[in-house]
Amino acid sequence: MLKQGLNLKLSQKLSPQQIQLMKLIQLPTLAFEQRVKQEYEENPALDAGKEKDEFEDEFSNENTEEERDIIETEFDVDDYLSDDEVPSYKLKANNYSADDEDKQVPYASGTSFSQFLKTQLQTFSFKENQEEIAFFLVGSVDDSGYIRRSLIDIVDDLAFTQNIYTDEETVEKVLKIVQSLDPAGVGARDLRECLLIQLHRKNKTESADLAYRIVDEAFDKFSKKHYEKLIQKFSISEEKLKEAIEEIEHLNPKPGASFSGNSRSVEHVIPDFAIHIKNGELELTLNGRNAPEMHISRDYSNMLKGYKESTKKTREQKEAVFFIKQKLDSAKWFIDAIKQRQDTLYSTMYSIMIHQKDYFLSGDERSLKPMILKDIAEKINMDISTVSRVANSKYVETPYGTFLIKSFFSESMTNEEGEEVSTREIKKILEMTIDSEDKKKPHTDAKLAQILKEKGYPIARRTIAKYREQLDLPVARLRKEI
């Protein structure tokens, strides 16, 4: 039994070439372009662009006794010269045109968020080692604009890493300077402090003053939306409370994220596919950047010709030819792997497009059908792991936006009519139900479960809670408005 299990394990082991192909499939467009560029640099037997002329097999299969002995014991040069064995793929999808628009999100450029803050510090006059402390604090600001570490930890770090010995009181004084920088709210240690910094800078109005007092004195009640308690505590009308809350809602809870130069908060997506609707039919195209033109180098073929035609074959020549053989093998495999990658990507996305045809034609998420990886894998006769690699790493541009392919997959549930429906469809109906509720009396999860059951979707309250959290929607109490 042990031997049988071992043999099964060995038979399932992937070859190095298969592993490389899987890695190629998973690469996003930019990383794939870098991989192709790397291959060009490392393998001189590979040339970019379309090959102008086809190779001609100018050699007969007649060889001298000496040549036949060398070739048979080593390798057949003709294998690397014949038309059939030297592929020259034009690796482009038939429905991709070079004139097609190459849409991508442009890269952000300019000053980093940290540098933006440091530049502002240069306008201040500091005493003794306050400047070093200020720059250290700015270096501790995260992408959202907060300093999450305690002052005592910062004091310790200043001593150990900067050889600056100070105390919490001094660091807090310098922190106040950092908190005076733009954008307003930067350098705060928590959300409450962030809002207070911003409110402190606002023009003094009755609603702004009340907003400051609410955040300062009753932040817990405000965050839990205990509006009746706030009205009682500050002896104000509902209208006054509403005005104060509007002031707070216009503040920025993540001041660092609003800085356009903070490139770490920007995600750059280049679609791998595009789906268009033409005359009521769906049309799928593969981004041309996933389909480069490449061929075997003519120079390397000529080197083999020279070897074949030479009467004397020295050890140096034989070693050089073996090097050429290795490079040609590698180039042929890479060209074939690129073609396989292109075919795999296209067939996977095409099958998904056909399966979700109703959605891609309408854009209505309620039209999404249940679909799991196994469904697509069986249709295109590929392994589930291959489909997973495509789904988890590739994006498709549609008339309704650009999406990660994984987002079109969902489990199924059975409605009261016995039909299988997508969990995405149920989530959309749940979202629409919450959007249309009376915000003064938002629905509890139990009530939402009852409403969906009346619509024909019998779902437990716990499932409602799970879907609501996945949609990033708060509980009823936190959805309440005045």
C-alpha positions, 0 to 999 in steps of 0.5 A: 500500500505504501509503495502504491501511494508513493507511485501515485504521488510521483505520477502526480508530480509536475514537471519543471516546465509545467510549473513554469507554465502555471507561474506564467499563467498567474502573472498579471500583465505588467509582471508578464511583460517583465518576464518576457523582457527577462527571457529576451535578455537571458536567451539570445536565441529568442528574437522579438517581433514577427519573423520576416522570412521562413527558414528554408531547410537547405540540408539533405538527410544524407550524412557521412559516417563520421557526421552520422556518428556524432549526430546520433550520439549527440543530437540531430542538427536538422531537428533545429533547422526544419520549418516544422520544428522552428515555430514562429508564432504570431502570438495575438488573439484573432480578435485583437487589433494593434489599433485597439485602445490600450486602456490602463490606469496611469501611474501616480507620480510626484512627492511622497506623503512622507516627503510632503510632511517633511517639507512642511517641517522645514518652515518651523523653528525648533529648539535643541533636538526637537527637529530630529524628534519631529522628523522621526514622528513624521516617519512614524505616520502611516498611510492613513495619516495616523501615528499608531504607536504609544509615546513611551514606545517612541521615546524608547525608539528615539533612545535606541535608534537615534541616540536621542534621550528625551521624555513623553512630555517633550515628544507630545509637544513636538507631536502638536507641531506635527499635528498642525501640518496639512492635511488636517488630522495628520499625526493623530493617534486615534479617530477621536483625536483626528476629528478633534484636530480637524474641528479645531481648525474649522470656522467657529460656528454654533454647529462646529462648536457643538460637533467639537463638544460631542466628539470631545465629551461623548465620542462613545455615544456618538459612535454608537449613534445613541442620539437620544442620549446626546440630545439629553446630555447637551440639552439640544434639539434634534435639528441642532444635533443633525447639524452637528453630525453633518459637520462631523460627517464632512471630516476626513477619517483618513487624512493620509489617504487623501494625499494624491502623492501617496502612491502606496494607496493607489492600485494600478490595474491593467485589464487582461481582457475586454468584453464589448457588446456589439449588435446585441452580442458579446465580444471578448478580446485579450489584451495584446500585451499578453500576446507578444510576437516572438521567433527563433533567432536566425543567427542561431540557426545559421550557427547550426548550418555552419556546424553541419557544413563543416568537415571537421568538428572540433571539441570546441565546436561541439561544446558551442553547438550544445550551448546553442541547442540548450538555448534553442530548446529553451526558446522553443519551450518559451514560445510554446508556453506563451501560446499555451498561456494565451490559449488558456487565458482566452478559453477560460474567460470565454467560458466564463463570459458565456456562462454569465452571458445574461449579466454581461449583457445587462450589468444587473448583478441579479442576473449572475448565475451560480458558478464555481471553479469546477464548472468552468474547469469541466467545460474547458477540460482543464484542472481546477487549479488552472482556472483558479490561477486565472480567476484570482489574478486576472481582470476584465474590463466590461461596460460596467467597470473593471473587475477581478474575474474571481468576483463572478464566481459564487456558490448557489442556494435554492429558493422557495421555487426550487431554483438555484440562485447565486449568492451574489444575487441574494447579496444584491437583493439584501443590499437593495433592501437595506438601501431602501429601508427607513434610516430612522428605523433600520431593519434588524438582521432578523427583520431582513431575514423575514423580508428576504423570505417573503421575496422567496429567499429563505435565509437564516439570520446568521447568514444575513449577518455574514452577507451584510458583513461581506458587503461592509454594511453595519448593523441596524443601530449604526445605520440609524440616522436622525 
